[in-house]
């Protein structure tokens, strides 16, 4: 181990909490559901939409960000839902993780606050947004879900298994079908996350909807050709 790697581990030991993997479920379409337990989770205050970061590889300070789908402070347990696309360190960790493993985590921390939606919600997202949709479900069932996906059938199966009824369309460059479905979803607060280009397109298009959203909450989770988006 190099001096830089030792320094990263020393800093990580001061900043990060250790969590134990207490359950792993392999879902269709490259999704993995992971249950984590940590004493620090008992003391944490979780707001649906908050983020939890974990370090998939020792010897670095590189953290990856996920949205917890539930939080049980009494038991000190949370659940993450990961989409294992690509070959990054987080995807590799999720493919190999097993019950009994440990990892280092930081958070929860503020990201999107979904704790108090007023009225119905129109939720637009993609594979990276599924965990947020699960978190929102802990607050309200009055949600119309519209997703884009590279594998619509696979994502539909995953969402159904999670108890989320959604319209899922294929991902296209013009996003025409996605925008059409979102436009006709009805009135409500708009929550849109996922691809940065999609978030921008939906926010812009929502200004022309027959029922303009009362509020718009948007966050880009990723962008083509870029890394490091939170």
N, C-alpha and C positions, 0 to 999 in steps of 0.2 A: 504494500500500500504506500502511495506517495505521501509526501508531507501535506500536499494540498488536499488529498482525500482524507487524511487524518484530521486536518483542520475542519473540513466540512462535517465530519462525523462528530467532532467535539461541539461545533456550533449547533448541529442538529440535536444533540443530546440535551442542550440547554433550552432549545426552542420547542421541540416536538414532544408529544406524548406517545407512549407505546400502546397500541391497540392489538387485541388478539382476534383472529378470524374464528368465528364460532359457527359459521355456516356458509356454504357456497352452493348456488343453484345455477346450472348451465341452461340457458334459455335458447329458443330458436334465434336464427338470424344474427349470431355472434354477440348476443347479450349475456352478461353474467351478473347475477345478483349475489352480493356479499354482505354478510352480517358481521359487524365488528363490535367488540365489547372493550370498554376501557373505564377505569375508575374516574378519569377526568370527565367522561360523558355524564356522570351523575350530577356534576356541579355546573354543567353548561346550560345556557339558555338558548334553545333552538327556536328559530322562527321559520316557518315553511318558506322555502326559497333561498335560505342561507346556504353557504358553501362550506365544504370540508375539503382540506387539502391533505394529500399524503405523499410520502416520499417513496417511490417505487424502487429506488436503487441507492444503496449506501455508497459513501464516497463522493457524493454530490449534494448540492442543496436544491436540486431541481424538484419542484413540487408539481403535482397534477391536481386539478380541481374537479370536484364532483358535487352534485346536489344530493344530500341525503333524502331518501324517500320517506323516512319515518324516524322518530326519535323517542326512545323510552328512557327518560332520565332515571326512573326508579330502578331499572335493571342495569343502567349504564350501557345501553345497546343502541346502535343505529344501523341502517341498511343503506348500501350504495348500489346503484345499477349502472354498470359500465357497458359501453359498446366497443367491442374489441377490434375496431377497424385499424388498418395500418400496422406498422411494426415499431411503434414507439415503446419506451420503457413501461408505460402504464398498461398498454395493450398486452405486452409480454407478461407482465406481472399478473394481470387478470386471467390470462390463459392458463397460467401455471398454479395459481393460488389454490390452497386447500385448507380445510378446517385444521386449526392448530398452529397455523403460521402466524407471524406477527408482522406489524408494519408500524410506521411512525406517521402521526397525523398532526395537523394544526387546524384548530377551529373548534366549533363552527364560527364563521365570520359572516358579516353582512354582505349580501349580494343583491338579490331581489326579495322584497318583502311582500309575500302573498297572504299575510295573516288575516287581513280584513277586507276581502273583496266586497264591493257594494253592488248587489244585483248580479245578473248573469255575466259570464266570462266567455269570450271568444279566444280560444287558445290555438296558436299557430306555431308549428315547430317541425323538427325533423328527428332523426335518430338520437341526436345529442340532447334533445329536449324531453325525452320520455321520463327521466327521473323527476324533472320539474313538474310534469303533469301528474305524477304520482304524489308529489308533495302537495300540490294544489288540492288534490282530492281529500286530504286530511282537513281541509277548511270548508269546501263546498262541493256539492254534486251538480250545481247549476252551470255546467260548462259544455260548450260546443267545441269539439276538438277537430282540427284540420291539420294533417301532417303531409309533408313531402318526403319521399324516400327513394333511394336507388333500387330498393327491393320492396315494393309496396306490399306484396303478398306476405313476405317475411315479417315486416313491421306490423301488419294487421294481425298476424298470429300472435306476436309478442304482446301487443296492446290488449287483445282479447283475453289472453292469459292473465294479464294484470287487472282485468276488469274495467278497461277503458274502452268505451264505444267511440270510434273515431272514423272520420273520412280520411283515407290515405290515397294520395295521388303520386304518380311518378314524378321524379325531379327532372325538370326541363330548364333550359336556359332562359326562356321567357316567363316561366312561372305562371303561365296563363290560367291553367286549370286551378292551381292553388289559390290564386287571387280571386278567381270566380267563386270558388267554394267559400272562401273567407268572406267575400263581399255579401253573400246571401245567407250568412250564418245567423243574422238577426242582430238586434241591439245588444250592447253589453260592453264591459271593460275589455280591452284588447291586451292580450299578453302574447308577445311574439319573440321567440328565441331561436338559436341555431346558426345557420349560415349567415354571415354578415351581409351578403348581397341580398338574401331573402328578407332579412329584418328590415333593411333599407327599403326594399320594394314594397313590402306590406305596409310599413308606416306611411310611405308616400301615397299608396293607393287608398288607404283607409280614409283619407281626406275627402274622397269622392263617393264613399259608400252611402247608400240610401239611409242607413242608420249609423251616423258617425259615432265612433266609440266615445264614451264619456271620458275615459282616461286611456292612455296608451303606455304600457310597460314593455320595453324592448331591451334585449341584450344579445350581442353577438357572442357565440361560443367558439366559432372557428371561421376561418376565411381561406379560400383557395390560395395555396402558395405561401401562406403565412403560418408562423408558429407563435405560441406565447399568449394567445388570447385567453382571457380568464373565463 
